[in-house]
């Protein structure tokens, strides 16, 4: 289960560094906001700007800062390494396969 508060998509912290470490350790993208009370709030990428009127964005954690590959290219290496030519996919021997209905 994620540690984000699903109703607010946020989590409070005492410092900007604590918020940043939390997000990076868990591969959470989003923003860190400075609040009027002197604390910080980490928010997920879907945070609606202006939801916290007192907040000032101080840092953005994007996917390039995280250990996980970017969503748009996370399959590139896997796909190019696993693609085989038509010759490799063919086999020299045939196998007979029968499909039956499960018992009732």
Residue pairs with C-beta under 8 A, 6 or more apart in sequence:
3 11
3 22
3 26
4 10
4 11
4 28
4 44
5 11
9 43
9 44
9 46
9 47
10 41
10 42
10 43
10 44
10 47
11 19
11 22
11 41
11 42
12 35
12 39
12 40
12 41
13 19
13 22
13 32
13 39
13 40
13 41
13 42
14 39
14 40
15 40
16 32
16 34
16 40
16 58
16 59
18 40
19 32
19 40
19 41
19 42
19 59
20 32
20 59
20 61
22 28
22 42
23 29
23 30
23 32
23 42
23 61
24 61
24 65
24 66
24 67
27 66
27 67
27 68
28 42
28 44
28 61
28 66
29 44
29 45
29 61
29 62
29 63
29 66
30 42
30 43
30 44
30 45
30 47
30 60
30 61
31 42
31 43
31 45
31 47
31 57
31 59
31 60
31 61
32 40
32 41
32 42
32 43
32 57
32 58
32 59
32 60
32 61
33 40
33 41
33 42
33 43
33 52
33 55
33 56
33 57
33 58
34 40
34 55
34 56
34 57
34 58
35 41
35 52
35 54
35 55
36 54
37 54
40 58
41 52
41 55
63 69
63 70
63 71
64 70
68 74
